[in-house]
Amino acid sequence: MKKMRVPKALLAAGVATGVALMAFRPRPTDETPLQRIARQVSDYYAAARGEKAYLHLDRPVYATGETIWFSAYVVDASQHRLDSLSQVLHVDLVSAQHQVVARRTLQLQGGRAYGDLDIADSLAAGTYVLRAYTNWMRNAGDQFVYSRRLSVWPASPLSPPDVPQAPAAPGSKGKAAAASANRPDVQFFPEGGYLVEGLPAVVACKATDATGRGLDVRGQILDAQNKVVLAAFSSRHGGMGRFAFVPGTGQRYHARVALPDGSTADYPLPAVQTSGYTLHVVENATDFLVEARYRGAAGAPAPGPIQLMTQVRGVVAYPGPRPVSAEAPASWRMPKKNYPTGIVHFTLFDAEGAPQCERLAFVQNGAPGLKISLTSDQPSYGPHAPVQLNVRVTDAAGQPVATNFSVAVSDAALSTLDPNAETIASNLLLTSDLTGYVENPGYYFRNQSAATAQALDDLLLTQGWRRFVWKEVLAGQRPSLTFSPETALSLTGQVVSQNGNRPIPNSQLTFLQTRPERNIITATTDAQGRFSFIGIPVRDTAIITLQARRAQGGTNVLIKPDTGPLTGNQPLPQLPQLSAAPAAVTTFVRRSRQAQAAELDLHPEKAIRNINLGNVSVTAKRAAVPRDDPRRMYGATGGTVIDFANDPTANSSLNILQFLQGRVAGLTISGSPPNMSAQIRGGGSPLFILDGIKVDLDAITNLNTSDVEAVEVFKGAEAAIFGSSGGAIAVYTKRANPNYKGPDKNPRPVSPP
């Protein structure tokens, strides 16, 4: 693929190579098995150099027709510091049908970016998924993509909508499949991973509906003979709980569970092993107390000393080896002060260095969070009044802290809708390192009470670890680094035939950028019709127009920009339907509907969808641009034509609008460069067309008049074919006309200001 460079562009290939190589170092020859494992863990983290993304939104719920405003953070996955590896972030809004309905590509600066996503008023109301990711994050897989569920309510009269859900799994059909899909999911997770005959066991349980929401359940544990082994257990927060018992020899166990609808159902517990290890972790204010037991098969020799390793995001700690048996458990005391705040990953290794048991726990080192105070300059404000806020950030000791933060201003009533919603702390410290959906993650950081700590520990007994698999680490495998960090915004794609089936090689491509900087670049596609513009300068939003022609000059081609690194058909959880609206949401949607109606009163052109054309009489004019010229959008003719190419005074004007001023009846040009506007017969802003492509006013005013062959102004019924009530102004350039024979075929280049 040929790469056309925009000024000051940087390629990411060199960066990726450096990252891949830095993780490899010589292996010590005298290291112990546990030292070798610790080195392999550190090497894995160094090679992966993971990233995490987080989006701070302006509010928890939205209505159709509105805009999602957000502030983005990208940090390194280990230290949680603002990351400088990737400089491009992709943000998608995905429907329950796996379709990307809105997308933004943002330039990161020091790990920060700001952006917005428009929610089309034509979208169905329901639950959507907002996701954010860098290209580098793709090396770790889809599970590391930031994702968040969003409720989008209808801006029409409020009622719980019927939300289309994701398609059913292949092969599922009929009432039996529906009943199975609606049956609550109840799972059991032995602490450490296994149930072993005769060894005390703690078992966590988790009950959820089809969308991942927790369910309150209670039940009993029975053996294979339906004898009650445990009279009662029940879930606590989020459908999770735990119980303890000692598995018997040769037994299988199941739970008889009372479900929320009053019915009962049986669910199996994991099989009981005849031999193996167990791992048990409890904590106090200062330490984790770890206990391991072992039961061997009859006649088997005693195991060698076992070893414990712990790590938090690559920070590894391990004590000495311990002997173990069923009667004499091994135990360790692990001080919490040795770990950074986050998820502690406990792994028990046998004497040969093979992992046998795993357990997750959470450590909170020091006082959680920062103290942030906001002070306004006035006690109350009128509409449109400016607001000044003084922000003070301190640590737990009251000392000022230099911070990088964002502030969202929204309806106070909406802030109480979900007090346990995700925060940047719950995301970075918890959910970003776990598999699966975590309901109400903010609940686990609301306070430091014993009940909250117990609920968090229940969660970690039931959620899977996802940073690495021991088999890969112990084999010395490094993460596959297929995707490079993006160090600059780029635009890539392919030029194909109109039916999309055949690439068009050696196509002539024109790249026109009107803001924030002006650039015109011409290039040629490669043998596969591919193109790539790398290093697009953007301070806010880049307005870009692409034009393509065959090498022989034909315009019957299509430009297919690449839509982003991830496809729109990523696996998504079944999304819940919207329930009855709380009062705060009802009020919010009513206000949103009123605001959108007022906006349409001011700008009625935004409501235009389709126009049914009646009989239109057109008086033909001899045009400088032939009727069959491919630069004509929809083949439209009949406008007033101004011939730039044969008018020697055209080049003396600063821009196209200045030259048109006073030359077309009904066309009013206001202002002066660079702030100019156009109106046709007192209507709204006209539609601007450049060589058959809709563009904005900036694209027109930034063109050199010497580049222009002709301009055609469409008024009234002439413009109806474009769907524009404000008329249309079509600009035809010389470079887009392969048959142009006049002067200035190769106009002067446009340089950035």
N, C-alpha and C positions, 0 to 999 in steps of 0.2 A: 504494500500500500504506500503510495507516495504521500509524503507529509509536507504540507505547505505551512511554513512557519510565520506566525504573526510576530511583529517586533517584540523583543525582550522575552521570547518564549524559552521555556526550560523543559527538557525531556526528563522522564522519571526513571529511565532504564538504569542510569548510573547509580541512583539512590537505591534502587532495589538490589542491585548487585552488592553494594556495601552492606546492606542489612543482612543479606543472606550469608555473607562471609564472616561477619564479626562474631557469630556465635560459636565458631569452632576453635578449640584450643587443645593443646596436647593433653593426653591422659596420663596422670601420675601412675607409676608402676607399682607403688606400695600402698595404694588405697584399700581400705576395707570394703566389704560389700555395701555397707550403708553409706560410706563416703562416695562410692561409685554411683549409687542411686541418687544421692543428693546432688552430685555433679551433673547427672543426666537431667534432673529436674531443672536445675539452673540453666543448663544449656538449652533445654527446650523453650523455656520462657524467653531467653535471650534471642533465640532464633525466631520465635513467633512474633515477638515485639507487638503484642496485641493492642488494639484500640477499642475504646468504648465511646458511644455517642449518646447524647441526651438532648431532648428538646423541652424547653420551658415554654408552655403555651400561655396565651393570654386569658383563657377561661376553660372550664371543664366540659362545657356543652356548646353546641353550635346549631344554627338553623340553616336550611338550604338558602343559597343566595348570599351567604356571608363569606367572610375571609378569616382564615386561621392565621394569626400572627404568632411567630415563635422566635425564640433565641436559642441557638444551637451551641452545644459544647462537645468537643472531641478531646478525650484524654487518653494517655497511655494506660493500658489495662492493669499494670502492676502498681505504679505509684499514684495513679489518679491525678497526674499533673496535666495541664493543658498541653496537647500534643502538637508537635511541629512536623511530624512525618508526612501526613496527608494534608493537602491544601485544597481538596475538593470534597464536598459532602453532597450526597444525593438524598432527597426527601420525597417519599411517595405517599399518596393517599389511596388505599386499596379497598375495594368493595368486597362484600361477602361472596361475590361471584369471581373472585380472584382477578379482577380487572383494575389496572391502575387508572384512576379517574382524574388524578392531578399529580403533577411532578414538578420539582424544582431542583436545579443544580446550582450549588452555592460555592463561592470562593471563601475558603477558610483563611483566617489571619490569626496566627498564634492559637489555633484550636477553637476560635470563635467565629460565628456567622449569624446573620439575621435574615429572616425571610418571611414569606407569606404564601399561602395556598388558597385559591378561590374555590369555594364549594358552589358548583353550578346550581342555579335554581331549578334545573331540569333533573337533578339527581334524585333518586328515591331516598326518602328518609330511612334511617336505620342505623345499625352499628357498623362502623368502618374501622380499619386498622391504619394507623399512621406509623410509618417506619423511616428510619434514617440510617445511613451506612456510608462508609468510604469504600473505594475500590480495594484497598488493602485489607479491609475487614472480610472480604469475600474469601480470603485464604482460610479463615477459620470456619466457614460454613454459615448457612442461613441462621443457625441458632444464635449467632452473635449480633445479628441485626437488631438495632433498637426498634421496638414495636410497642404500640399503645393503642388500646381500643378507644374509639371516639363515638359518642352518641350525637347523631345529626337528626334534628327534629324538623318537621315540615313547616315551612313558612306560610302555608295555606291553613285553613281552620284546623286547630289542633285536635288530633285523635291518634291513638296508637296505630301506626301503620302496619300493614302486612309486609314484612321485610323478606325479600328473597334470600334464601340461604344457599350455602355452597352445594354443588351437586352431590347426590348420594354416591357412596362408594360403588365401584363396579360390582355387579352381581347382587346388590341388595335390592330387593323388590318385594312388594306385597306387605300385608299387615304384620307378618312375622318380623320382617326387617325393621319396620317402624317401631314395633314393640320393643325389639332388642335395642334400638337406638335410644329409646326413651327410658330404658331401665337405668337407674342410678348405677354409677361405677363405684364399687367399694373394693379397695385394695389394702393389702397388709404387707408391712415392711419390717422384717426382723432387724433389730439394731445390729450393726456390723455386717449384715447381709445374709446370715444363715440361722436356721434352727438346728440345734444339735441335741441328740438324745441325752437326757440327764443333766444338761447344763442350763442354768437359769437364763431366761430370755425376756427381753423387753421388745414388744411388738407395737409398732405404730400403725394406725389405720387412717384412711382418707376416703371420704365419700363425696362425690361430685355429680352434678348433672352433666348433660351432653355438652354444655358450653364451658365447663370447667369451674362453675360456681359450687362452693361448698354446701353440703346438706347436713342437717342435724340428724344423726342416727343413734340408735342404741341396739344392743344385742347381747348374745351369749356365745361362748366358745364351747363346741362339742367335739368329741372324738369320733372315731370311725363307727363306734357302736351307738352313737347319738347320746352318749352320756355327757352330762354337763360338767365341763372342766372348770369353766369360769362363769360364775352366775351372771355377771353383768359388766358391760363396758359401754362407754358412750363417747361421742365426739365432743370437742370443745369448739374453739374458734375455727371457722372456715371448714367445718366438716372433718377436722383432724383430732386425733386423740391417741392414747396409748394404754397398754395393759401389760402385765407381767405374769408369766407362768413357767412351769418346767415341763418341756416336752417329754413324753414317755417313750419307751422302747417300742418300735414297730407300729407306731400310731400315725394316723393322718387326722388332721383337724380341719374343721370348717366353722364358720360363723353364721349364726341365724340372726339376721338383721331386721329390725323393725324400721320400715321406711317412712318418710314424711306423709305419704298418702294413706297410711294405716295398714298397708300390706306388709308381709314378711317375705324374705328371700334368703337363700343360702349362698354363701360365697366361700371358696376354699382358701385356706392359709397355705403358704409355701410348704413344700415337702420337708420332712424332718430327715436330717442326715445322721448316719450311724457314727460318723467321726468328723472331726473338724475343729475349727477355732471359733470363739465368740469374742466380741469386743463391746465393752460397756464404758460410757463416759458420763460422769456427773461433774458439776462445777460448784464452787463456792465463790466468794467475793474476789479471791486472788488467784485461784488455781483451777485447772482442769485435773480431775482425778480419773485416771484411766486404768481399767482392769481387763485382763485378757485371760481366757481359759482354753484348755485343750482336752479333747477326749479322743483317744486313739482306738483303732479297730482292735478286736481281740487278738492278742499275741503280737501286736506291732511293737517295735522298739520305741522307747521314749523319744520325743522330738528334741532337737537341739535348741539352744537359746533362741528366743524370738526377739524381734526388734521393732521399735515403734518410730515412725517418722511423721512429723507434722509440718505443714506449710500453709502460708497465707500469701497468695499471689506471688509465689516464687521465693518468699522468705522462709527458709528451711530450718527446722530445729529437730534434733533427735537425741535422746538419752542413750545410756548404755543398754546392752542386751540383758534379758532376764530369762531364767528357767521358767517353765510353765507346765501345769498338769491340771486335771479336773479338780483335784483336791487342794492344790496350792497354786492359786492364780498369780499371774505376774501383774505388777502394778507400778504405775509411774505418777508422779506429781509434776505437772507442766505449768509453770508460772505464766499467767496471762500477760504480764508485762513484757514478755519476750516477743509478742506478736503485734503487728499493726492491726487496727480495727478492720474487721471483715470476717469472712468465712474461713474457719480453720478446717483443714482437710487432714484427718487422722487416717493413717494406713498402718496395718500390722503386717510385718514380713516374717516368714519363717527363716530357719537357719540358712537356707539356700538363697535367700533374697527374693523369694516369690511372694507377691502380695496375697494375703489371705482374707483380710477384713478391712472395710472402710467405714468411716463415720464422719459426718459433718457437724460442726458446732459453730457458734458465733461468739466472737470476742469483741468487747467494747473497751477500748483502752482510753482512759481519760474521759472527761465530760463530753457528752455528745454534742456536736454541732457548734454553731456560732450564735451569738446573741445579736440580733439586728433590730434597731429601733428606727422608726420613721417619724419625723416631726414636720408638720405642715406649717406654712406661713400664715394661714388663716383658719379659723374654726369651721367655716363653711364657704361655699363658692356658688356663684351664679352660673348659668349656661355660658359656655365658651370662655369662661374666666381662666387665666393662666394659674397654674398650681406650681408652687415651689416646695420641694421636699428636702429636708436635711436627713441624711442617712448616716447612722453610726453603727459600726460593726466592731464587736469586741469578742475576746475569747472567754472561757469559763471564769478566768480570774479577773475579768473586767478590763484587760489590756487591749488597746486598739489593734486591729488586724488589717493589713492591706489585702484587699480582696478584689476579685473580678466577678461581678454578679449582674443579674438582670432583674427588672421590676415589671410586673404586669399589673395593669389597672383594669378592673372589671366590676360588674354588679356585685355588691356585697352579699346579696341573697344567694348568688350562685356559688360563692365560696364555701357555703355550708352544705352543699349537696353531697359531697363525698369527702368527709374529713380524713378518710383513710386512703386517699388516692396516692399514686406514686409521687415521690419526690426525688430530687437528684441524689440524696443520701441513700434512699431505699434502692434506687436503681444501681448506682455504682457499687455499693457495699453488699448488695444482696441479689437482686433479680438478674443482674447481668452475668452472674456466675452460676446460675441454676438453669436446668432444663424445665420446659413446661411453663404453663401459665400460673402466675402467682396472683391470687385475688387479694385486693386491698393491701398492697405491700406497705403503705404508710402506717398501717396498724401496728406493725412490729417496731416502729420507731417513735410511737406516740409518747411513751414514758419508759421508765426503768423499773416498773413494778414486777413482782414475781410472776403475776399472771401473764404479762406481756412476754417476759423471758421464756415462760413455759410454752406459750403459743409459738414463739419463734423456734424453739427447740423441736416442737412437734413438726413444724414445717420442714426443718432440715433433716428430720428422720424420714420424710416422705418425698422430698424433691431430689432429683438426680443431680449429680456433679457433671459438669460439661467441659471443663477447661482442657483436659487431656485424658487419654486412656493409658493405663499403666503398661499394657502390652507394647504399645508403640514406643513409650519412653524408655522402657528397659531394653528394648531391642536397638536403642540408639538412633531411632528414626527421628528426623527433623520434620517440622511441619512443612507441607508442600506450599511453596511460595510461587504460585502460578500468576498472581495478580500483583502488579506494581503499584506503589503509591502514586497517586495523581498529584503532580506538583503545579499544575496550571489548568485553567478551564480550557476545554477543547471541544471541537465540533467535528464529528466524524460521520460518515455515511457512505452511500453508494448511489450512483446514477444508473438507472435501469430503463428498459423499454417501458412503454406505456402500460403494457399488460403485466409488468413486474416480473416477467420470467427470464429476462436476459440482461446481464450487465452490459453497459455501454462503455467500452474502453476509450481512452484518449478524449473524453468529453471536455469541452471548454467550460470551466466553472468560474463564476464571478462571486466573490464574497464582498458584501457591502455592509459595513457597520456604521451606524449613525451616531450612537452614543454608548458610553460616555466619551469615546474618542471616535474620530472619523477614520475609517480605513476602507480602501478598495483594493482587493487583491485578486488577481487572476491566476488560475492554475489549471493543470490538466490531470484528469483521473488516471489511475494506473490500469493495468490490463484487466482487472476485475471490476473496473468502474468505481473503485474505492477512492475516497478523499479524506483528508485529515487536516484541520486547522488547529494548531496547538499554541497556547499562550494568548488566549483572547483577553484583552484588558477590560476589566469590569470593576467599577466602583460601586454601582448600584444595580442597574439592570442593563443588559446589552440588547440592543435592537439590531437584529441581523437579517439580511435578505440574501438568499442564495439564488443564483440563476445558472442554468446549465443548457448547453447546446452540444449537439453532435459535432464531431470533427469537421463534417461536411456542412455544418450550419443548421441542420434541422433541429426543431424544438420539440419534437414528439418524444419526450423523455420524461421520466419521473425522478425526483430527488427523494431518497429515503434516508433521512437522518437516523442515526442510531438513537434509540429511545432511552438508553441508559444501560449500566452494567448488569442490572438484574431484570429478568423478564417479568411480565405481569402475572404469571401463573405460578407464583410461589405458594408452597403449602401454607394454609391458614387454618386456625382452629375454627370449629363451628361457632358462629357469632350469635350472641343472644339477641332476641327481638327486644324492642323498646317496650318497657312496661308503662303503666299509666303515669302521666306526667305529674311530678310534684308541682305545688303551687308556684314555686319560684321559676320553674321551667315554663309554665303556662304564661306567666307575666313576661318572661324574657322573650318567648316566641311572639307574643302579641306586639311587643315593642319593636322587635326585629321586622315584623311584617309591616308595621306602620312606617318604619324608617325606610324600608325598601320601596314602599309605595310613594313616599315623598321624593325619593331619589329619581324614580321614574317620571314623576311630574316635572322635575327639573330637566331631565335628560330622556325624553320619550324615545329617542332613537335606540336606547338600550333594550327596549321591549320588542324591537322588530325581529321577527322570526322569518316569515315568508310573506311575499306579496303576490296576490293573484292579479295578473295583468289583464286589463281590458283591451279594447281596440285602441291602438295607438297609431296616429298618423305622423310620419316622419318625412320632412322635406330633405332630400339628400343634398349633400354638399360635396364638392370635389375635394377629397382629402389628400394630404401629403403622405398619409400612411394608407396603403391599399386595404380594401375591405377584407381580403384574405390574409392579411399580415398576422403571423402567429403571436405577435405581441399584444393583440387585441384580446382582452378578457371577454369570454362568452361571444366573441365575434362582434361586439357592440360597435355600431357606427352611428353617425348622425349628429355628433357633437360639433362644437365650434373648434376648428383646428387653427393653431398658431404655429407657423412654420419657423422654427428656430434656425435650422440649418442654412436657410437662404436669406436670413435677415442679418446684415452685418452689425446691427446695433445690439444683438442678443448678448454678445460676449462682454459688453460694457456693463451689464447688470450684475449685481452681487449674487443674485440667486434667481431661481425660476419665478417665484411669486412676484418679485420686484419687476421683472420684465412683463409679466401678465397684467400688472396694475394698469387699469384704464383701457385695456385692449379687448376685453370681452364684456359684452353687455350683461348686467346682472351679477357680475363677479366683483366682490368687494375685498380688497386686501387692506389689512390693518396692521399697525405696528411697524417696527423697523428691526432689521437683523440684530441679534439672532432671535428676537421674540416677535414673530409674525403670525398672523392667522388669516384664514380665508373663509368667506361666506358666499353662498350663491343664492341670490334673491332673498336675503335676510333669514335663511334657514339655519340649521345647525351646521356643524363642521362637515365638509364634504368627505367622501371616500377618496383616498389617494391610491393610485395604481401605478406601479413602476414596471413596465414591460410585461404586463399581464399578471402581476403579483400585487396583492394588497400590502401596503406599507403605511407607516405613520408619517406625520408631517415632517419630522426631522429628516427622514430619508429623502424627502423631496428638496427641502431647503439646503441640505448639505451637498447636493449635486452641483457640479460646475455647469454653467449654461453651455459651455463648449462641448459638453458630453451629449447634449440633447438634440435630437433630430426634430421632434415636434411635440406639442402638447395639445390634448383634446379635452374640452370642457363640456360635460354633459349636464343639462339642466332639466328640471321637471320630469316629464315622462321619459325623456331620453335616458335618465339615470335609473329608471325603475328596474331595469334588468339586473342592476347591481344590488338591489335591496336597500338602497340608500335614499332617505328622505331629504338629505342635504345636498344632493347632487354628487358628481364625481369629477375628478381631475386625473386624466390618464397621461402619463409621461412616457415617451418612446425615446430610448437612447440610441445613439449611433452604434455603440459596441454590440448591442443586441440585434442589430440588423445586418445579416451576412451579405445582403445585396446593396448596402449603402455605398454610393460611389462619390459622394460629395467630399468636401474638405474636412480635415480634422477627424479622420477615421480613428486615429490613435490619440485620444485626448490626453492632456497633461495629467500626471498622477495626483491623487489627493493625499496630502500628508496629514498626520495627526496634529491637532493644535498644540 
